[in-house]
Amino acid sequence: MIIQPTSLAALTWLGAASGTTAESWRIGVVLSARPLGTTDQGKILLQVGGMTVEADMPGQSGGGGGAPADPRTPFLPGHAPTPSPLPAQFQVRVLSLGSQPTLEVMLPQATESTAQVALRERLPQQGGFAPLLATVQALAQRPVMRQIPAPLRPALAQLEQAMRTPADITTGAGLREAIVRSGLFMESSLAQGPLLASSVGEEDWKAVLLKLSSLLDSYAPPRSGVAQPGLPAMPGRGLDTPPPLLQRGVQPQARAADLANQLARLGAEEDPAPVLSQLHTAVRAALARVEVAQLEATTVPAWMTEIPIKGRDGKDVLQLQLDYVPGPQGEPPRQWTLGFAIDLPTLGPVQGELHLHDLRLSVRLWAERASTTDRLEQQFTALRQRLAACGLLLDQLSCQTGLPRGTGRRTANLLKAQA
């Protein structure tokens, strides 16, 4: 959570009034804080380092240049303190100064769940599937494949087999199977019993990645953040840690063509070690990506998964996001939103969103290329007929040229404080 006081001058004034100085607001300094209650405008009153500030909850419009709260009278007459989502005592760290100093709320460590700890550990490790798919493709097409240790070859074949084909995902049952085997539900499948668990190791994307990563531990230790000669560094290893998938929303992912070309040139050499090391790094990044998606699904009523597709002359990534509004206790959800994104060489980047409320359906599509928009609109009549045959009432069916702006979510509460 972030608190943003509106001005350092206001903090200085408040510091003088409360017997402190603005010098205590140095970058990196940790200050004690506690909620005092709310004002009649619905803002939360916080006492931070001896100063009292007003804070807007998420969704409220932050004021600017308002009068500072009086530390001696935190509540208006007749207004009792109301419960706050913040703990009774917590700490804040000064992140930046300037016209809008930024403070980070540091909640007690005891409130951090195991899932939050695991998510924080895996976020810097995650990377997209495209580099992995390009590496596997380069290995399969080059002579260096003959130099790969024998135990790795069946694992690479299993990885290839675990990828879906376009025909697999063009039916409802096939798409469902692809989602179930995407790695997001591996542990759930294992818990269903030995009959279902027996097929997980060969068909589940995460299970195959785990097996391949374990084998590569012995043959090619990963070199995180270090590119092999002639190869770019893998994504997710820079100074900027990418946010979880649900915070970014669906995004079309193109094939890693440049990486595939460089790997192909390297694959012509006799020594497989550089390619195996790069493969191990890509496998670990993809595995962390799956686990980040799993951990996110435990915190919000939504999940996102990515499905590798064996396309024409290459491999693509289908990204799916499913949100739902929980129904009354004991009843299934009545509202669902399915988003998808894919970048195909023949169509370019395409995104879509399907919103289902009971039997009423709205479909919105976006295509980066105008020619793709025309091709999709030519299928609208057949799509309307198929939806009507399923008993669905179509409220909207449209396709726009140009991709929508990101619609990711935030998983942390934000506060904008006004001194």
Secondary structure, DSSP 4 states (H G I P E B T S, - for coil): -EE--S-HHHHHHHHHHTT--GGG--TT-EEEEEEEEE-TTSPEEEEETTEEEEEEPTTSPPPSSPPPPPTT--S-TT------SS-SSEEEEEEE-SSS-EEEEE--GGG--HHHHHHHHHGGG---SHHHHHHHHHHHHSGGGGGS-TTHHHHHHHHHHHSBPGGGGSSHHHHHHHHHTSSTTHHHHHTT-HHHHTTHHHH-HHHHHHHHHHHHHHH----TT-PPTTSPPPTT-SSSPPPPHHHH--------HHHHHHHHHHHTSS--HHHHHHHHHHHHHHHHHHHHHHHHTTTSSEEEEEEEEEETTEEEEEEEEEEEE--STTS--SEEEEEEEEEETTTEEEEEEEEEETTEEEEEEEESSHHHHHHHHTTHHHHHHHHHHTT-EEEEEEEEESPPPP-----S---EEE-
